[in-house]
Amino acid sequence: MLSSSSKLTIVLGFPAGVALAAACALNSWIVDWVIGLGWYLSPVVSSMLFLGSGIANRAADHILRYPNKSGRWPTLTFSILRMLDPVLVGWILRPTILSTTTGGEGALLVGMVAVGAMRHAFWVQCINRNEWNWELTIIVAVINNWIDFTHAKCLLKRLAESEGNDDGIGSLAWIGVVLFVIGGVLETHSERQRRRFKDDPSSKGRLYTEGLFTHARHINYFGYILWRTGLGFVSGPPYTLSYGVYHAIDFYIRAIPLLQNHMQSKYGDQW
């Protein structure tokens, strides 16, 4: 049986698809425009699909609230899959990295993806420490690796369009680096502060409101949005900035409300 959200998606999606097909048939320039965008469309479409699936499955919150524990193998597999990510991105961007004219931003993106993957593996192994199920492992690893894959393809397309006239690392890329560093520090450092608090036996049953969390309840989410947006400034802006927008909306309408319900039930008046 289809859920009510699935039925609503079909009801709204079918006429929208017919209308889009009719428009494309009547206006050949739309087809040419879409084909010309190529990989630039992938971040926008992916963001819409991720957001739609997240809303439809909001009740099935499998982000570590009530996981079906499967030992340490899923988290180990997740770390391995994430560490393969920069290898894939580096392989895709190898023509630009080896080029003397367009290598700067390609190497920069590979480095940023590698740092993001290492921090993700560090988080799941050393900070979060929860046991994951295989479903969660595959979903989170595939989505993160897909996002970085499309970043690489968009950068490759943008550099190809520059026809060797690229001036090296541009101002937008440097803005991305700044956002990436600030976001990474906010996310990882806040999580480490909270981990040390939880490791103290005297903190059992107490809500952590110190460190960076004195400035915002969800400072770690804010950091994640910043560093993900930073990648978009390097690869193929403005299209790849859609991933930052996607994460912001997803946190606001799905992750944060679910987390607040969980925290309210666990900590009561402390929350």
C-alpha positions as CSV (number, residue, x, y, z in Angstrom):
1,M,0.0,0.0,0.0
2,L,1.2,3.5,-0.8
3,S,1.6,5.9,2.0
4,S,-0.3,9.2,1.9
5,S,2.9,11.1,1.1
6,S,3.7,8.8,-1.8
7,K,0.1,9.3,-3.2
8,L,0.5,13.0,-2.9
9,T,3.9,12.9,-4.7
10,I,2.3,10.9,-7.6
11,V,-0.8,13.3,-7.8
12,L,1.4,16.4,-7.9
13,G,4.3,14.9,-9.8
14,F,2.3,13.4,-12.8
15,P,0.8,16.6,-14.1
16,A,4.0,18.4,-13.5
17,G,5.9,15.8,-15.5
18,V,3.3,16.0,-18.4
19,A,3.5,19.8,-18.4
20,L,7.3,19.7,-18.5
21,A,7.3,17.2,-21.3
22,A,4.9,19.3,-23.3
23,A,7.0,22.4,-22.8
24,C,10.1,20.6,-24.0
25,A,8.3,19.3,-27.0
26,L,7.0,22.8,-28.0
27,N,10.2,24.6,-27.2
28,S,13.3,22.9,-28.6
29,W,15.5,25.6,-27.0
30,I,14.5,24.2,-23.6
31,V,16.0,20.8,-24.6
32,D,19.2,22.5,-25.9
33,W,19.4,24.4,-22.6
34,V,19.0,21.3,-20.5
35,I,21.5,19.4,-22.5
36,G,23.9,22.3,-22.4
37,L,23.7,22.4,-18.6
38,G,24.6,18.7,-18.4
39,W,26.2,17.9,-15.0
40,Y,25.2,21.3,-13.7
41,L,21.7,20.0,-13.3
42,S,22.7,17.1,-11.1
43,P,23.2,19.0,-7.9
44,V,19.9,20.8,-8.2
45,V,18.0,17.6,-9.1
46,S,19.8,15.5,-6.5
47,S,19.0,18.1,-3.8
48,M,15.3,18.1,-4.7
49,L,15.2,14.3,-4.7
50,F,17.0,14.0,-1.3
51,L,14.8,16.6,0.2
52,G,11.6,15.0,-1.1
53,S,12.6,11.5,0.2
54,G,13.6,13.0,3.5
55,I,10.2,14.7,3.9
56,A,8.3,11.6,2.8
57,N,10.2,9.4,5.3
58,R,10.3,11.8,8.2
59,A,8.7,9.4,10.6
60,A,11.4,6.8,9.9
61,D,14.2,8.6,11.6
62,H,17.1,6.2,11.2
63,I,19.9,8.8,12.0
64,L,21.1,7.1,15.1
65,R,17.9,7.5,17.2
66,Y,16.8,3.9,17.4
67,P,19.2,1.9,15.2
68,N,19.0,-1.9,14.7
69,K,22.5,-2.5,16.0
70,S,24.8,-4.7,13.8
71,G,28.1,-4.5,15.6
72,R,31.1,-2.5,14.4
73,W,31.2,-3.8,10.9
74,P,28.8,-1.2,9.4
75,T,30.6,1.7,10.9
76,L,34.0,0.3,9.7
77,T,32.5,-0.2,6.2
78,F,31.2,3.3,6.3
79,S,34.6,4.7,7.1
80,I,36.2,2.7,4.2
81,L,33.5,3.8,1.7
82,R,34.0,7.5,2.7
83,M,37.8,7.2,2.4
84,L,37.4,5.8,-1.1
85,D,35.6,9.1,-2.0
86,P,38.7,11.3,-2.5
87,V,40.2,8.5,-4.6
88,L,37.2,8.6,-6.9
89,V,37.2,12.4,-7.0
90,G,40.9,12.5,-7.7
91,W,40.6,10.0,-10.5
92,I,37.8,12.0,-12.1
93,L,39.8,15.3,-11.9
94,R,43.2,13.8,-12.8
95,P,43.2,15.6,-16.2
96,T,42.8,19.0,-14.6
97,I,45.2,18.2,-11.7
98,L,48.0,17.3,-14.1
99,S,47.3,20.4,-16.2
100,T,49.6,23.4,-15.6
101,T,46.7,25.8,-16.3
102,T,43.7,24.3,-14.5
103,G,45.2,22.2,-11.8
104,G,44.8,24.5,-8.9
105,E,41.1,24.2,-8.3
106,G,41.0,20.5,-9.1
107,A,43.7,19.7,-6.5
108,L,41.9,22.0,-4.0
109,L,38.6,20.2,-4.4
110,V,40.3,16.8,-4.0
111,G,42.0,18.0,-0.8
112,M,38.7,19.4,0.6
113,V,36.9,16.1,-0.2
114,A,39.7,14.2,1.5
115,V,39.5,16.3,4.6
116,G,35.7,15.9,4.7
117,A,35.9,12.2,4.3
118,M,38.5,11.9,7.1
119,R,36.5,14.0,9.5
120,H,33.4,11.8,8.7
121,A,35.4,8.6,9.4
122,F,36.8,10.2,12.6
123,W,33.4,11.2,13.7
124,V,31.8,7.8,13.3
125,Q,34.7,5.9,14.9
126,C,35.9,8.2,17.7
127,I,33.1,10.7,18.5
128,N,29.7,9.2,17.8
129,R,30.7,5.6,18.6
130,N,27.1,4.3,18.1
131,E,26.5,1.0,16.3
132,W,24.9,1.5,13.0
133,N,22.8,-0.8,10.9
134,W,23.7,-1.7,7.3
135,E,20.8,0.4,5.8
136,L,22.1,3.6,7.5
137,T,25.7,2.8,6.5
138,I,24.9,2.5,2.8
139,I,22.5,5.4,2.6
140,V,24.7,7.9,4.3
141,A,27.9,6.8,2.5
142,V,26.3,6.7,-0.9
143,I,24.6,10.1,-0.6
144,N,27.8,11.8,0.7
145,N,30.0,10.2,-2.0
146,W,27.4,11.0,-4.7
147,I,27.4,14.7,-3.7
148,D,31.2,14.8,-3.9
149,F,31.1,12.9,-7.2
150,T,28.8,15.6,-8.7
151,H,31.0,18.3,-7.4
152,A,33.9,16.8,-9.3
153,K,31.9,16.5,-12.5
154,C,30.6,20.0,-12.3
155,L,34.2,21.4,-11.7
156,L,35.4,19.3,-14.7
157,K,32.7,20.8,-16.9
158,R,33.4,24.4,-15.7
159,L,37.1,24.0,-16.3
160,A,36.5,22.5,-19.8
161,E,34.3,25.5,-20.6
162,S,37.1,27.9,-19.7
163,E,39.1,26.4,-22.6
164,G,42.4,26.9,-20.8
165,N,41.7,30.5,-19.8
166,D,41.3,29.6,-16.2
167,D,43.2,32.1,-13.9
168,G,43.9,29.5,-11.2
169,I,42.1,29.5,-7.9
170,G,39.5,32.2,-8.1
171,S,37.9,34.4,-5.5
172,L,34.8,32.2,-5.2
173,A,37.0,29.2,-4.5
174,W,38.8,31.1,-1.7
175,I,35.4,32.0,-0.2
176,G,34.6,28.3,-0.3
177,V,37.8,27.4,1.5
178,V,37.0,29.9,4.3
179,L,33.5,28.5,4.7
180,F,34.9,24.9,4.6
181,V,37.5,25.6,7.3
182,I,35.1,27.5,9.6
183,G,32.3,24.9,9.2
184,G,34.6,22.0,9.8
185,V,36.0,23.5,13.0
186,L,32.5,24.3,14.3
187,E,31.2,20.8,13.5
188,T,34.1,18.7,14.7
189,H,35.2,20.8,17.7
190,S,31.7,21.1,19.1
191,E,31.1,17.4,18.7
192,R,34.5,16.6,20.5
193,Q,33.5,19.0,23.3
194,R,30.2,17.1,23.8
195,R,32.0,13.7,23.6
196,R,34.3,14.6,26.4
197,F,31.3,15.7,28.5
198,K,29.5,12.5,27.8
199,D,32.6,10.4,28.7
200,D,32.5,11.9,32.2
201,P,30.5,9.5,34.5
202,S,29.2,12.5,36.5
203,S,27.5,13.9,33.4
204,K,25.1,11.0,33.1
205,G,21.6,12.2,32.6
206,R,22.7,15.8,32.1
207,L,22.2,17.9,29.0
208,Y,25.4,19.4,27.5
209,T,25.1,23.2,27.1
210,E,28.7,24.3,27.3
211,G,31.5,25.0,24.8
212,L,30.3,26.0,21.3
213,F,26.8,24.8,22.2
214,T,26.4,27.9,24.4
215,H,26.0,29.9,21.2
216,A,23.4,27.6,19.5
217,R,21.6,24.4,20.1
218,H,22.6,23.0,16.7
219,I,26.0,24.6,16.2
220,N,27.2,21.3,14.7
221,Y,24.5,21.4,12.0
222,F,25.4,25.0,11.2
223,G,29.0,23.9,10.8
224,Y,28.0,21.1,8.5
225,I,26.0,23.4,6.3
226,L,29.0,25.8,6.0
227,W,31.6,23.3,4.9
228,R,29.2,21.6,2.5
229,T,28.4,25.0,1.0
230,G,32.1,25.8,0.8
231,L,32.6,22.8,-1.5
232,G,29.9,24.3,-3.8
233,F,31.8,27.5,-4.1
234,V,34.8,25.6,-5.4
235,S,33.2,23.2,-7.9
236,G,30.4,24.7,-10.0
237,P,28.7,27.7,-8.5
238,P,25.9,28.7,-8.5
239,Y,24.5,25.2,-9.3
240,T,26.5,23.3,-6.7
241,L,25.4,25.8,-4.0
242,S,22.1,23.9,-4.0
243,Y,23.6,21.3,-1.8
244,G,24.1,23.9,1.0
245,V,20.5,25.0,0.5
246,Y,19.3,21.4,0.6
247,H,21.1,20.7,3.9
248,A,19.8,23.8,5.5
249,I,16.2,23.1,4.5
250,D,16.5,19.4,5.5
251,F,17.9,20.2,8.9
252,Y,15.1,22.8,9.5
253,I,12.1,20.7,8.4
254,R,13.2,17.2,9.3
255,A,16.4,16.7,11.4
256,I,16.0,19.4,13.9
257,P,12.3,18.8,14.7
258,L,13.0,15.0,15.1
259,L,16.0,15.8,17.3
260,Q,14.0,18.2,19.5
261,N,11.3,15.6,20.1
262,H,14.0,13.1,21.1
263,M,15.8,15.5,23.3
264,Q,12.6,16.7,25.0
265,S,11.6,13.2,25.8
266,K,15.1,12.3,27.1
267,Y,16.0,15.5,29.1
268,G,12.6,17.1,29.8
269,D,12.9,20.5,31.4
270,Q,16.7,20.6,30.8
271,W,16.0,20.9,27.1
